[in-house]
């Protein structure tokens, strides 16, 4: 289950769908592959570090999924 204040990011890289979940409150960033295997998990990040990562993700045109939208509209 996704916690409150979590942001979901989704993109395609090397013909694979990747997903990232960032949370400023808990200071975590987790990146998953298309089979929901964890590729990278960072914990203990400050709010500023998570915000900076989110800015990098948006600069690379990675789509952010809103809480009320269907994920298939972005694929």
CHARMM internal coordinates of N, CA and C (Angstrom, degrees):
IC EDIT
DIST 1 N 1 CA 1.4446
DIST 1 CA 1 C 1.5281
ANGL 1 N 1 CA 1 C 109.00
DIST 1 C 2 N 1.3128
ANGL 1 CA 1 C 2 N 115.52
DIHE 1 N 1 CA 1 C 2 N 139.17
DIST 2 N 2 CA 1.4541
ANGL 1 C 2 N 2 CA 120.98
DIHE 1 CA 1 C 2 N 2 CA -179.91
DIST 2 CA 2 C 1.5199
ANGL 2 N 2 CA 2 C 109.38
DIHE 1 C 2 N 2 CA 2 C -81.81
DIST 2 C 3 N 1.3181
ANGL 2 CA 2 C 3 N 115.89
DIHE 2 N 2 CA 2 C 3 N 132.00
DIST 3 N 3 CA 1.4511
ANGL 2 C 3 N 3 CA 121.02
DIHE 2 CA 2 C 3 N 3 CA 179.83
DIST 3 CA 3 C 1.5169
ANGL 3 N 3 CA 3 C 109.89
DIHE 2 C 3 N 3 CA 3 C -80.55
DIST 3 C 4 N 1.3164
ANGL 3 CA 3 C 4 N 114.85
DIHE 3 N 3 CA 3 C 4 N 158.85
DIST 4 N 4 CA 1.4453
ANGL 3 C 4 N 4 CA 120.36
DIHE 3 CA 3 C 4 N 4 CA 176.31
DIST 4 CA 4 C 1.5250
ANGL 4 N 4 CA 4 C 108.96
DIHE 3 C 4 N 4 CA 4 C -61.93
DIST 4 C 5 N 1.2996
ANGL 4 CA 4 C 5 N 116.72
DIHE 4 N 4 CA 4 C 5 N 148.46
DIST 5 N 5 CA 1.4637
ANGL 4 C 5 N 5 CA 125.12
DIHE 4 CA 4 C 5 N 5 CA -178.48
DIST 5 CA 5 C 1.5215
ANGL 5 N 5 CA 5 C 113.10
DIHE 4 C 5 N 5 CA 5 C 73.68
DIST 5 C 6 N 1.3156
ANGL 5 CA 5 C 6 N 118.30
DIHE 5 N 5 CA 5 C 6 N 7.50
DIST 6 N 6 CA 1.4638
ANGL 5 C 6 N 6 CA 120.69
DIHE 5 CA 5 C 6 N 6 CA 176.43
DIST 6 CA 6 C 1.5216
ANGL 6 N 6 CA 6 C 109.36
DIHE 5 C 6 N 6 CA 6 C -86.90
DIST 6 C 7 N 1.3181
ANGL 6 CA 6 C 7 N 115.80
DIHE 6 N 6 CA 6 C 7 N 142.60
DIST 7 N 7 CA 1.4611
ANGL 6 C 7 N 7 CA 121.74
DIHE 6 CA 6 C 7 N 7 CA 177.61
DIST 7 CA 7 C 1.5225
ANGL 7 N 7 CA 7 C 107.93
DIHE 6 C 7 N 7 CA 7 C -117.10
DIST 7 C 8 N 1.3366
ANGL 7 CA 7 C 8 N 115.81
DIHE 7 N 7 CA 7 C 8 N 136.22
DIST 8 N 8 CA 1.4579
ANGL 7 C 8 N 8 CA 121.72
DIHE 7 CA 7 C 8 N 8 CA -178.71
DIST 8 CA 8 C 1.5197
ANGL 8 N 8 CA 8 C 108.34
DIHE 7 C 8 N 8 CA 8 C -108.11
DIST 8 C 9 N 1.3190
ANGL 8 CA 8 C 9 N 115.28
DIHE 8 N 8 CA 8 C 9 N 131.11
DIST 9 N 9 CA 1.4644
ANGL 8 C 9 N 9 CA 122.62
DIHE 8 CA 8 C 9 N 9 CA 179.39
DIST 9 CA 9 C 1.5263
ANGL 9 N 9 CA 9 C 107.41
DIHE 8 C 9 N 9 CA 9 C -121.56
DIST 9 C 10 N 1.3322
ANGL 9 CA 9 C 10 N 117.03
DIHE 9 N 9 CA 9 C 10 N 142.80
DIST 10 N 10 CA 1.4644
ANGL 9 C 10 N 10 CA 120.38
DIHE 9 CA 9 C 10 N 10 CA -177.85
DIST 10 CA 10 C 1.5225
ANGL 10 N 10 CA 10 C 109.29
DIHE 9 C 10 N 10 CA 10 C -139.82
DIST 10 C 11 N 1.3510
ANGL 10 CA 10 C 11 N 115.72
DIHE 10 N 10 CA 10 C 11 N 140.96
DIST 11 N 11 CA 1.4629
ANGL 10 C 11 N 11 CA 120.97
DIHE 10 CA 10 C 11 N 11 CA 178.16
DIST 11 CA 11 C 1.5202
ANGL 11 N 11 CA 11 C 109.69
DIHE 10 C 11 N 11 CA 11 C -157.54
DIST 11 C 12 N 1.3438
ANGL 11 CA 11 C 12 N 114.44
DIHE 11 N 11 CA 11 C 12 N 166.94
DIST 12 N 12 CA 1.4623
ANGL 11 C 12 N 12 CA 121.63
DIHE 11 CA 11 C 12 N 12 CA 177.85
DIST 12 CA 12 C 1.5254
ANGL 12 N 12 CA 12 C 107.69
DIHE 11 C 12 N 12 CA 12 C -111.24
DIST 12 C 13 N 1.3253
ANGL 12 CA 12 C 13 N 115.59
DIHE 12 N 12 CA 12 C 13 N 130.65
DIST 13 N 13 CA 1.4623
ANGL 12 C 13 N 13 CA 121.24
DIHE 12 CA 12 C 13 N 13 CA 179.29
DIST 13 CA 13 C 1.5206
ANGL 13 N 13 CA 13 C 108.02
DIHE 12 C 13 N 13 CA 13 C -141.81
DIST 13 C 14 N 1.3215
ANGL 13 CA 13 C 14 N 116.94
DIHE 13 N 13 CA 13 C 14 N 125.53
DIST 14 N 14 CA 1.4687
ANGL 13 C 14 N 14 CA 122.67
DIHE 13 CA 13 C 14 N 14 CA -178.47
DIST 14 CA 14 C 1.5311
ANGL 14 N 14 CA 14 C 111.42
DIHE 13 C 14 N 14 CA 14 C 53.64
DIST 14 C 15 N 1.3345
ANGL 14 CA 14 C 15 N 116.02
DIHE 14 N 14 CA 14 C 15 N 44.78
DIST 15 N 15 CA 1.4662
ANGL 14 C 15 N 15 CA 123.65
DIHE 14 CA 14 C 15 N 15 CA 179.08
DIST 15 CA 15 C 1.5208
ANGL 15 N 15 CA 15 C 113.25
DIHE 14 C 15 N 15 CA 15 C 61.19
DIST 15 C 16 N 1.3104
ANGL 15 CA 15 C 16 N 117.54
DIHE 15 N 15 CA 15 C 16 N 24.95
DIST 16 N 16 CA 1.4627
ANGL 15 C 16 N 16 CA 122.70
DIHE 15 CA 15 C 16 N 16 CA 176.33
DIST 16 CA 16 C 1.5170
ANGL 16 N 16 CA 16 C 109.14
DIHE 15 C 16 N 16 CA 16 C -127.08
DIST 16 C 17 N 1.3195
ANGL 16 CA 16 C 17 N 115.77
DIHE 16 N 16 CA 16 C 17 N 142.29
DIST 17 N 17 CA 1.4522
ANGL 16 C 17 N 17 CA 121.32
DIHE 16 CA 16 C 17 N 17 CA 178.01
DIST 17 CA 17 C 1.5259
ANGL 17 N 17 CA 17 C 108.64
DIHE 16 C 17 N 17 CA 17 C -87.66
DIST 17 C 18 N 1.3182
ANGL 17 CA 17 C 18 N 115.39
DIHE 17 N 17 CA 17 C 18 N 126.06
DIST 18 N 18 CA 1.4586
ANGL 17 C 18 N 18 CA 121.22
DIHE 17 CA 17 C 18 N 18 CA 178.97
DIST 18 CA 18 C 1.5218
ANGL 18 N 18 CA 18 C 109.30
DIHE 17 C 18 N 18 CA 18 C -117.68
DIST 18 C 19 N 1.3198
ANGL 18 CA 18 C 19 N 115.78
DIHE 18 N 18 CA 18 C 19 N 150.66
DIST 19 N 19 CA 1.4569
ANGL 18 C 19 N 19 CA 121.76
DIHE 18 CA 18 C 19 N 19 CA -177.91
DIST 19 CA 19 C 1.5195
ANGL 19 N 19 CA 19 C 108.29
DIHE 18 C 19 N 19 CA 19 C -135.82
DIST 19 C 20 N 1.3195
ANGL 19 CA 19 C 20 N 115.95
DIHE 19 N 19 CA 19 C 20 N 139.01
DIST 20 N 20 CA 1.4644
ANGL 19 C 20 N 20 CA 121.73
DIHE 19 CA 19 C 20 N 20 CA 175.47
DIST 20 CA 20 C 1.5167
ANGL 20 N 20 CA 20 C 108.82
DIHE 19 C 20 N 20 CA 20 C -124.61
DIST 20 C 21 N 1.3053
ANGL 20 CA 20 C 21 N 115.65
DIHE 20 N 20 CA 20 C 21 N 140.95
DIST 21 N 21 CA 1.4607
ANGL 20 C 21 N 21 CA 121.50
DIHE 20 CA 20 C 21 N 21 CA 175.56
DIST 21 CA 21 C 1.5228
ANGL 21 N 21 CA 21 C 106.95
DIHE 20 C 21 N 21 CA 21 C -122.55
DIST 21 C 22 N 1.3295
ANGL 21 CA 21 C 22 N 114.93
DIHE 21 N 21 CA 21 C 22 N 120.02
DIST 22 N 22 CA 1.4607
ANGL 21 C 22 N 22 CA 120.29
DIHE 21 CA 21 C 22 N 22 CA 179.38
DIST 22 CA 22 C 1.5227
ANGL 22 N 22 CA 22 C 109.25
DIHE 21 C 22 N 22 CA 22 C -115.59
DIST 22 C 23 N 1.3195
ANGL 22 CA 22 C 23 N 114.95
DIHE 22 N 22 CA 22 C 23 N 146.45
DIST 23 N 23 CA 1.4592
ANGL 22 C 23 N 23 CA 120.18
DIHE 22 CA 22 C 23 N 23 CA 179.57
DIST 23 CA 23 C 1.5231
ANGL 23 N 23 CA 23 C 107.78
DIHE 22 C 23 N 23 CA 23 C -143.22
DIST 23 C 24 N 1.3280
ANGL 23 CA 23 C 24 N 115.55
DIHE 23 N 23 CA 23 C 24 N 114.53
DIST 24 N 24 CA 1.4649
ANGL 23 C 24 N 24 CA 120.31
DIHE 23 CA 23 C 24 N 24 CA -179.05
DIST 24 CA 24 C 1.5216
ANGL 24 N 24 CA 24 C 112.00
DIHE 23 C 24 N 24 CA 24 C -71.44
DIST 24 C 25 N 1.3172
ANGL 24 CA 24 C 25 N 117.14
DIHE 24 N 24 CA 24 C 25 N -32.85
DIST 25 N 25 CA 1.4667
ANGL 24 C 25 N 25 CA 120.03
DIHE 24 CA 24 C 25 N 25 CA -177.04
DIST 25 CA 25 C 1.5271
ANGL 25 N 25 CA 25 C 112.21
DIHE 24 C 25 N 25 CA 25 C -66.28
DIST 25 C 26 N 1.3485
ANGL 25 CA 25 C 26 N 116.40
DIHE 25 N 25 CA 25 C 26 N -42.92
DIST 26 N 26 CA 1.4663
ANGL 25 C 26 N 26 CA 119.80
DIHE 25 CA 25 C 26 N 26 CA -179.18
DIST 26 CA 26 C 1.5229
ANGL 26 N 26 CA 26 C 112.21
DIHE 25 C 26 N 26 CA 26 C -92.34
DIST 26 C 27 N 1.3357
ANGL 26 CA 26 C 27 N 117.90
DIHE 26 N 26 CA 26 C 27 N -11.15
DIST 27 N 27 CA 1.4603
ANGL 26 C 27 N 27 CA 121.38
DIHE 26 CA 26 C 27 N 27 CA 179.50
DIST 27 CA 27 C 1.5113
ANGL 27 N 27 CA 27 C 112.94
DIHE 26 C 27 N 27 CA 27 C 70.28
DIST 27 C 28 N 1.3499
ANGL 27 CA 27 C 28 N 116.56
DIHE 27 N 27 CA 27 C 28 N 40.74
DIST 28 N 28 CA 1.4625
ANGL 27 C 28 N 28 CA 120.02
DIHE 27 CA 27 C 28 N 28 CA -178.44
DIST 28 CA 28 C 1.5214
ANGL 28 N 28 CA 28 C 111.73
DIHE 27 C 28 N 28 CA 28 C -123.82
DIST 28 C 29 N 1.3175
ANGL 28 CA 28 C 29 N 114.68
DIHE 28 N 28 CA 28 C 29 N 151.99
DIST 29 N 29 CA 1.4573
ANGL 28 C 29 N 29 CA 123.57
DIHE 28 CA 28 C 29 N 29 CA 172.56
DIST 29 CA 29 C 1.5187
ANGL 29 N 29 CA 29 C 106.76
DIHE 28 C 29 N 29 CA 29 C -140.24
DIST 29 C 30 N 1.3277
ANGL 29 CA 29 C 30 N 116.32
DIHE 29 N 29 CA 29 C 30 N 125.09
DIST 30 N 30 CA 1.4606
ANGL 29 C 30 N 30 CA 121.50
DIHE 29 CA 29 C 30 N 30 CA 179.24
DIST 30 CA 30 C 1.5145
ANGL 30 N 30 CA 30 C 108.83
DIHE 29 C 30 N 30 CA 30 C -128.60
DIST 30 C 31 N 1.3327
ANGL 30 CA 30 C 31 N 116.60
DIHE 30 N 30 CA 30 C 31 N 132.33
DIST 31 N 31 CA 1.4595
ANGL 30 C 31 N 31 CA 122.15
DIHE 30 CA 30 C 31 N 31 CA 178.42
DIST 31 CA 31 C 1.5190
ANGL 31 N 31 CA 31 C 108.52
DIHE 30 C 31 N 31 CA 31 C -114.16
DIST 31 C 32 N 1.3321
ANGL 31 CA 31 C 32 N 115.99
DIHE 31 N 31 CA 31 C 32 N 130.29
DIST 32 N 32 CA 1.4636
ANGL 31 C 32 N 32 CA 123.43
DIHE 31 CA 31 C 32 N 32 CA -178.02
DIST 32 CA 32 C 1.5174
ANGL 32 N 32 CA 32 C 110.16
DIHE 31 C 32 N 32 CA 32 C -117.41
DIST 32 C 33 N 1.3494
ANGL 32 CA 32 C 33 N 116.73
DIHE 32 N 32 CA 32 C 33 N 153.58
DIST 33 N 33 CA 1.4531
ANGL 32 C 33 N 33 CA 120.82
DIHE 32 CA 32 C 33 N 33 CA 171.47
DIST 33 CA 33 C 1.5243
ANGL 33 N 33 CA 33 C 108.79
DIHE 32 C 33 N 33 CA 33 C -89.86
DIST 33 C 34 N 1.3402
ANGL 33 CA 33 C 34 N 116.07
DIHE 33 N 33 CA 33 C 34 N -173.19
DIST 34 N 34 CA 1.4674
ANGL 33 C 34 N 34 CA 120.35
DIHE 33 CA 33 C 34 N 34 CA -175.36
DIST 34 CA 34 C 1.5259
ANGL 34 N 34 CA 34 C 112.88
DIHE 33 C 34 N 34 CA 34 C -69.42
DIST 34 C 35 N 1.3246
ANGL 34 CA 34 C 35 N 117.97
DIHE 34 N 34 CA 34 C 35 N -15.92
DIST 35 N 35 CA 1.4643
ANGL 34 C 35 N 35 CA 121.61
DIHE 34 CA 34 C 35 N 35 CA 177.24
DIST 35 CA 35 C 1.5287
ANGL 35 N 35 CA 35 C 111.67
DIHE 34 C 35 N 35 CA 35 C -100.16
DIST 35 C 36 N 1.3134
ANGL 35 CA 35 C 36 N 117.19
DIHE 35 N 35 CA 35 C 36 N 14.18
DIST 36 N 36 CA 1.4615
ANGL 35 C 36 N 36 CA 124.71
DIHE 35 CA 35 C 36 N 36 CA -178.37
DIST 36 CA 36 C 1.5203
ANGL 36 N 36 CA 36 C 113.88
DIHE 35 C 36 N 36 CA 36 C 61.18
DIST 36 C 37 N 1.3153
ANGL 36 CA 36 C 37 N 116.55
DIHE 36 N 36 CA 36 C 37 N 30.30
DIST 37 N 37 CA 1.4634
ANGL 36 C 37 N 37 CA 121.42
DIHE 36 CA 36 C 37 N 37 CA 170.27
DIST 37 CA 37 C 1.5268
ANGL 37 N 37 CA 37 C 107.87
DIHE 36 C 37 N 37 CA 37 C -85.75
DIST 37 C 38 N 1.3132
ANGL 37 CA 37 C 38 N 116.74
DIHE 37 N 37 CA 37 C 38 N 138.20
DIST 38 N 38 CA 1.4628
ANGL 37 C 38 N 38 CA 120.31
DIHE 37 CA 37 C 38 N 38 CA -179.44
DIST 38 CA 38 C 1.5214
ANGL 38 N 38 CA 38 C 109.42
DIHE 37 C 38 N 38 CA 38 C -75.71
DIST 38 C 39 N 1.3302
ANGL 38 CA 38 C 39 N 115.52
DIHE 38 N 38 CA 38 C 39 N 122.90
DIST 39 N 39 CA 1.4578
ANGL 38 C 39 N 39 CA 120.97
DIHE 38 CA 38 C 39 N 39 CA 176.08
DIST 39 CA 39 C 1.5196
ANGL 39 N 39 CA 39 C 111.65
DIHE 38 C 39 N 39 CA 39 C -94.56
DIST 39 C 40 N 1.3330
ANGL 39 CA 39 C 40 N 115.92
DIHE 39 N 39 CA 39 C 40 N -35.81
DIST 40 N 40 CA 1.4585
ANGL 39 C 40 N 40 CA 120.89
DIHE 39 CA 39 C 40 N 40 CA -177.29
DIST 40 CA 40 C 1.5212
ANGL 40 N 40 CA 40 C 108.78
DIHE 39 C 40 N 40 CA 40 C -152.11
DIST 40 C 41 N 1.3078
ANGL 40 CA 40 C 41 N 116.35
DIHE 40 N 40 CA 40 C 41 N 134.80
DIST 41 N 41 CA 1.4673
ANGL 40 C 41 N 41 CA 120.78
DIHE 40 CA 40 C 41 N 41 CA 174.57
DIST 41 CA 41 C 1.5187
ANGL 41 N 41 CA 41 C 107.86
DIHE 40 C 41 N 41 CA 41 C -135.46
DIST 41 C 42 N 1.3352
ANGL 41 CA 41 C 42 N 114.73
DIHE 41 N 41 CA 41 C 42 N 123.91
DIST 42 N 42 CA 1.4635
ANGL 41 C 42 N 42 CA 121.13
DIHE 41 CA 41 C 42 N 42 CA 176.66
DIST 42 CA 42 C 1.5135
ANGL 42 N 42 CA 42 C 107.57
DIHE 41 C 42 N 42 CA 42 C -117.23
DIST 42 C 43 N 1.3066
ANGL 42 CA 42 C 43 N 116.87
DIHE 42 N 42 CA 42 C 43 N 128.99
DIST 43 N 43 CA 1.4564
ANGL 42 C 43 N 43 CA 122.03
DIHE 42 CA 42 C 43 N 43 CA 177.91
DIST 43 CA 43 C 1.5175
ANGL 43 N 43 CA 43 C 108.59
DIHE 42 C 43 N 43 CA 43 C -125.37
DIST 43 C 44 N 1.3037
ANGL 43 CA 43 C 44 N 116.04
DIHE 43 N 43 CA 43 C 44 N 164.69
DIST 44 N 44 CA 1.4532
ANGL 43 C 44 N 44 CA 120.50
DIHE 43 CA 43 C 44 N 44 CA 178.25
DIST 44 CA 44 C 1.5113
ANGL 44 N 44 CA 44 C 114.06
DIHE 43 C 44 N 44 CA 44 C 76.20
DIST 44 C 45 N 1.3236
ANGL 44 CA 44 C 45 N 117.42
DIHE 44 N 44 CA 44 C 45 N 20.10
DIST 45 N 45 CA 1.4555
ANGL 44 C 45 N 45 CA 120.85
DIHE 44 CA 44 C 45 N 45 CA 178.56
DIST 45 CA 45 C 1.5305
ANGL 45 N 45 CA 45 C 109.44
DIHE 44 C 45 N 45 CA 45 C -82.15
DIST 45 C 46 N 1.3159
ANGL 45 CA 45 C 46 N 115.76
DIHE 45 N 45 CA 45 C 46 N 150.30
DIST 46 N 46 CA 1.4603
ANGL 45 C 46 N 46 CA 119.38
DIHE 45 CA 45 C 46 N 46 CA 174.85
DIST 46 CA 46 C 1.5269
ANGL 46 N 46 CA 46 C 108.81
DIHE 45 C 46 N 46 CA 46 C -80.23
DIST 46 C 47 N 1.3241
ANGL 46 CA 46 C 47 N 115.74
DIHE 46 N 46 CA 46 C 47 N 165.68
DIST 47 N 47 CA 1.4684
ANGL 46 C 47 N 47 CA 120.13
DIHE 46 CA 46 C 47 N 47 CA 178.27
DIST 47 CA 47 C 1.5257
ANGL 47 N 47 CA 47 C 111.07
DIHE 46 C 47 N 47 CA 47 C -60.51
DIST 47 C 48 N 1.3242
ANGL 47 CA 47 C 48 N 116.62
DIHE 47 N 47 CA 47 C 48 N -37.10
DIST 48 N 48 CA 1.4544
ANGL 47 C 48 N 48 CA 120.47
DIHE 47 CA 47 C 48 N 48 CA 179.67
DIST 48 CA 48 C 1.5237
ANGL 48 N 48 CA 48 C 111.35
DIHE 47 C 48 N 48 CA 48 C -66.74
DIST 48 C 49 N 1.3340
ANGL 48 CA 48 C 49 N 117.73
DIHE 48 N 48 CA 48 C 49 N -38.51
DIST 49 N 49 CA 1.4565
ANGL 48 C 49 N 49 CA 120.61
DIHE 48 CA 48 C 49 N 49 CA 179.06
DIST 49 CA 49 C 1.5254
ANGL 49 N 49 CA 49 C 111.24
DIHE 48 C 49 N 49 CA 49 C -66.68
DIST 49 C 50 N 1.3360
ANGL 49 CA 49 C 50 N 116.86
DIHE 49 N 49 CA 49 C 50 N -42.09
DIST 50 N 50 CA 1.4646
ANGL 49 C 50 N 50 CA 119.98
DIHE 49 CA 49 C 50 N 50 CA 178.77
DIST 50 CA 50 C 1.5178
ANGL 50 N 50 CA 50 C 109.97
DIHE 49 C 50 N 50 CA 50 C -65.35
DIST 50 C 51 N 1.3296
ANGL 50 CA 50 C 51 N 117.23
DIHE 50 N 50 CA 50 C 51 N -41.36
DIST 51 N 51 CA 1.4602
ANGL 50 C 51 N 51 CA 120.71
DIHE 50 CA 50 C 51 N 51 CA 178.61
DIST 51 CA 51 C 1.5267
ANGL 51 N 51 CA 51 C 110.87
DIHE 50 C 51 N 51 CA 51 C -62.87
DIST 51 C 52 N 1.3259
ANGL 51 CA 51 C 52 N 117.42
DIHE 51 N 51 CA 51 C 52 N -39.73
DIST 52 N 52 CA 1.4654
ANGL 51 C 52 N 52 CA 121.50
DIHE 51 CA 51 C 52 N 52 CA 178.53
DIST 52 CA 52 C 1.5280
ANGL 52 N 52 CA 52 C 110.49
DIHE 51 C 52 N 52 CA 52 C -64.25
DIST 52 C 53 N 1.3260
ANGL 52 CA 52 C 53 N 117.80
DIHE 52 N 52 CA 52 C 53 N -40.65
DIST 53 N 53 CA 1.4637
ANGL 52 C 53 N 53 CA 121.62
DIHE 52 CA 52 C 53 N 53 CA 177.24
DIST 53 CA 53 C 1.5207
ANGL 53 N 53 CA 53 C 110.13
DIHE 52 C 53 N 53 CA 53 C -63.86
DIST 53 C 54 N 1.3415
ANGL 53 CA 53 C 54 N 117.33
DIHE 53 N 53 CA 53 C 54 N -41.34
DIST 54 N 54 CA 1.4598
ANGL 53 C 54 N 54 CA 120.86
DIHE 53 CA 53 C 54 N 54 CA 178.25
DIST 54 CA 54 C 1.5286
ANGL 54 N 54 CA 54 C 111.35
DIHE 53 C 54 N 54 CA 54 C -63.31
DIST 54 C 55 N 1.3253
ANGL 54 CA 54 C 55 N 116.97
DIHE 54 N 54 CA 54 C 55 N -36.64
DIST 55 N 55 CA 1.4683
ANGL 54 C 55 N 55 CA 120.54
DIHE 54 CA 54 C 55 N 55 CA 176.79
DIST 55 CA 55 C 1.5255
ANGL 55 N 55 CA 55 C 109.97
DIHE 54 C 55 N 55 CA 55 C -65.99
DIST 55 C 56 N 1.3399
ANGL 55 CA 55 C 56 N 117.58
DIHE 55 N 55 CA 55 C 56 N -41.60
DIST 56 N 56 CA 1.4645
ANGL 55 C 56 N 56 CA 120.59
DIHE 55 CA 55 C 56 N 56 CA 176.29
DIST 56 CA 56 C 1.5209
ANGL 56 N 56 CA 56 C 111.18
DIHE 55 C 56 N 56 CA 56 C -60.66
DIST 56 C 57 N 1.3320
ANGL 56 CA 56 C 57 N 117.02
DIHE 56 N 56 CA 56 C 57 N -43.09
DIST 57 N 57 CA 1.4540
ANGL 56 C 57 N 57 CA 120.27
DIHE 56 CA 56 C 57 N 57 CA 179.50
DIST 57 CA 57 C 1.5254
ANGL 57 N 57 CA 57 C 111.10
DIHE 56 C 57 N 57 CA 57 C -61.59
DIST 57 C 58 N 1.3213
ANGL 57 CA 57 C 58 N 117.20
DIHE 57 N 57 CA 57 C 58 N -42.40
DIST 58 N 58 CA 1.4608
ANGL 57 C 58 N 58 CA 119.50
DIHE 57 CA 57 C 58 N 58 CA -179.92
DIST 58 CA 58 C 1.5261
ANGL 58 N 58 CA 58 C 111.46
DIHE 57 C 58 N 58 CA 58 C -70.61
DIST 58 C 59 N 1.3280
ANGL 58 CA 58 C 59 N 117.90
DIHE 58 N 58 CA 58 C 59 N -30.57
DIST 59 N 59 CA 1.4661
ANGL 58 C 59 N 59 CA 120.48
DIHE 58 CA 58 C 59 N 59 CA 176.77
DIST 59 CA 59 C 1.5214
ANGL 59 N 59 CA 59 C 111.85
DIHE 58 C 59 N 59 CA 59 C -66.59
DIST 59 C 60 N 1.3253
ANGL 59 CA 59 C 60 N 117.60
DIHE 59 N 59 CA 59 C 60 N -29.74
DIST 60 N 60 CA 1.4575
ANGL 59 C 60 N 60 CA 121.50
DIHE 59 CA 59 C 60 N 60 CA 178.24
DIST 60 CA 60 C 1.5207
ANGL 60 N 60 CA 60 C 111.96
DIHE 59 C 60 N 60 CA 60 C -87.71
DIST 60 C 61 N 1.3420
ANGL 60 CA 60 C 61 N 116.78
DIHE 60 N 60 CA 60 C 61 N 13.63
DIST 61 N 61 CA 1.4702
ANGL 60 C 61 N 61 CA 123.59
DIHE 60 CA 60 C 61 N 61 CA 176.49
DIST 61 CA 61 C 1.5246
ANGL 61 N 61 CA 61 C 112.91
DIHE 60 C 61 N 61 CA 61 C 62.68
DIST 61 C 62 N 1.3169
ANGL 61 CA 61 C 62 N 116.74
DIHE 61 N 61 CA 61 C 62 N 30.25
DIST 62 N 62 CA 1.4597
ANGL 61 C 62 N 62 CA 120.88
DIHE 61 CA 61 C 62 N 62 CA 175.73
DIST 62 CA 62 C 1.5183
ANGL 62 N 62 CA 62 C 107.46
DIHE 61 C 62 N 62 CA 62 C -79.22
DIST 62 C 63 N 1.3295
ANGL 62 CA 62 C 63 N 115.91
DIHE 62 N 62 CA 62 C 63 N 134.43
DIST 63 N 63 CA 1.4592
ANGL 62 C 63 N 63 CA 121.28
DIHE 62 CA 62 C 63 N 63 CA -174.92
DIST 63 CA 63 C 1.5187
ANGL 63 N 63 CA 63 C 111.52
DIHE 62 C 63 N 63 CA 63 C -76.93
DIST 63 C 64 N 1.3088
ANGL 63 CA 63 C 64 N 115.26
DIHE 63 N 63 CA 63 C 64 N 134.69
DIST 64 N 64 CA 1.4629
ANGL 63 C 64 N 64 CA 121.38
DIHE 63 CA 63 C 64 N 64 CA 173.84
DIST 64 CA 64 C 1.5195
ANGL 64 N 64 CA 64 C 107.79
DIHE 63 C 64 N 64 CA 64 C -99.78
DIST 64 C 65 N 1.3040
ANGL 64 CA 64 C 65 N 116.32
DIHE 64 N 64 CA 64 C 65 N 128.95
DIST 65 N 65 CA 1.4552
ANGL 64 C 65 N 65 CA 121.08
DIHE 64 CA 64 C 65 N 65 CA -179.51
DIST 65 CA 65 C 1.5215
ANGL 65 N 65 CA 65 C 108.06
DIHE 64 C 65 N 65 CA 65 C -90.07
DIST 65 C 66 N 1.3180
ANGL 65 CA 65 C 66 N 115.48
DIHE 65 N 65 CA 65 C 66 N 125.58
DIST 66 N 66 CA 1.4590
ANGL 65 C 66 N 66 CA 120.30
DIHE 65 CA 65 C 66 N 66 CA 177.36
DIST 66 CA 66 C 1.5161
ANGL 66 N 66 CA 66 C 109.74
DIHE 65 C 66 N 66 CA 66 C -74.40
DIST 66 C 67 N 1.3207
ANGL 66 CA 66 C 67 N 116.24
DIHE 66 N 66 CA 66 C 67 N 160.30
DIST 67 N 67 CA 1.4571
ANGL 66 C 67 N 67 CA 121.12
DIHE 66 CA 66 C 67 N 67 CA -176.89
DIST 67 CA 67 C 1.5191
ANGL 67 N 67 CA 67 C 113.00
DIHE 66 C 67 N 67 CA 67 C -64.60
DIST 67 C 68 N 1.3298
ANGL 67 CA 67 C 68 N 117.68
DIHE 67 N 67 CA 67 C 68 N -31.38
DIST 68 N 68 CA 1.4585
ANGL 67 C 68 N 68 CA 120.69
DIHE 67 CA 67 C 68 N 68 CA -173.36
DIST 68 CA 68 C 1.5241
ANGL 68 N 68 CA 68 C 113.68
DIHE 67 C 68 N 68 CA 68 C -101.59
DIST 68 C 69 N 1.3188
ANGL 68 CA 68 C 69 N 119.42
DIHE 68 N 68 CA 68 C 69 N 8.71
DIST 69 N 69 CA 1.4563
ANGL 68 C 69 N 69 CA 120.69
DIHE 68 CA 68 C 69 N 69 CA -176.24
DIST 69 CA 69 C 1.5208
ANGL 69 N 69 CA 69 C 111.35
DIHE 68 C 69 N 69 CA 69 C -106.23
DIST 69 C 70 N 1.3057
ANGL 69 CA 69 C 70 N 114.56
DIHE 69 N 69 CA 69 C 70 N 158.68
DIST 70 N 70 CA 1.4661
ANGL 69 C 70 N 70 CA 121.39
DIHE 69 CA 69 C 70 N 70 CA 177.79
DIST 70 CA 70 C 1.5286
ANGL 70 N 70 CA 70 C 108.35
DIHE 69 C 70 N 70 CA 70 C -79.84
DIST 70 C 71 N 1.3219
ANGL 70 CA 70 C 71 N 118.68
DIHE 70 N 70 CA 70 C 71 N 135.61
DIST 71 N 71 CA 1.4763
ANGL 70 C 71 N 71 CA 119.91
DIHE 70 CA 70 C 71 N 71 CA -178.53
DIST 71 CA 71 C 1.5145
ANGL 71 N 71 CA 71 C 112.79
DIHE 70 C 71 N 71 CA 71 C -68.46
DIST 71 C 72 N 1.3216
ANGL 71 CA 71 C 72 N 119.17
DIHE 71 N 71 CA 71 C 72 N -22.99
DIST 72 N 72 CA 1.4589
ANGL 71 C 72 N 72 CA 120.06
DIHE 71 CA 71 C 72 N 72 CA -176.58
DIST 72 CA 72 C 1.5126
ANGL 72 N 72 CA 72 C 113.20
DIHE 71 C 72 N 72 CA 72 C -75.25
DIST 72 C 73 N 1.3161
ANGL 72 CA 72 C 73 N 118.92
DIHE 72 N 72 CA 72 C 73 N -11.26
DIST 73 N 73 CA 1.4614
ANGL 72 C 73 N 73 CA 119.87
DIHE 72 CA 72 C 73 N 73 CA 177.16
DIST 73 CA 73 C 1.5191
ANGL 73 N 73 CA 73 C 111.18
DIHE 72 C 73 N 73 CA 73 C -72.19
DIST 73 C 74 N 1.3119
ANGL 73 CA 73 C 74 N 118.43
DIHE 73 N 73 CA 73 C 74 N -17.22
DIST 74 N 74 CA 1.4666
ANGL 73 C 74 N 74 CA 121.47
DIHE 73 CA 73 C 74 N 74 CA -178.76
DIST 74 CA 74 C 1.5180
ANGL 74 N 74 CA 74 C 113.15
DIHE 73 C 74 N 74 CA 74 C -96.15
DIST 74 C 75 N 1.3125
ANGL 74 CA 74 C 75 N 118.38
DIHE 74 N 74 CA 74 C 75 N -9.64
DIST 75 N 75 CA 1.4616
ANGL 74 C 75 N 75 CA 120.25
DIHE 74 CA 74 C 75 N 75 CA -175.81
DIST 75 CA 75 C 1.5029
ANGL 75 N 75 CA 75 C 111.79
DIHE 74 C 75 N 75 CA 75 C -95.37
END
COOR INIT
IC SEED 1 N 1 CA 1 C
IC BUILD
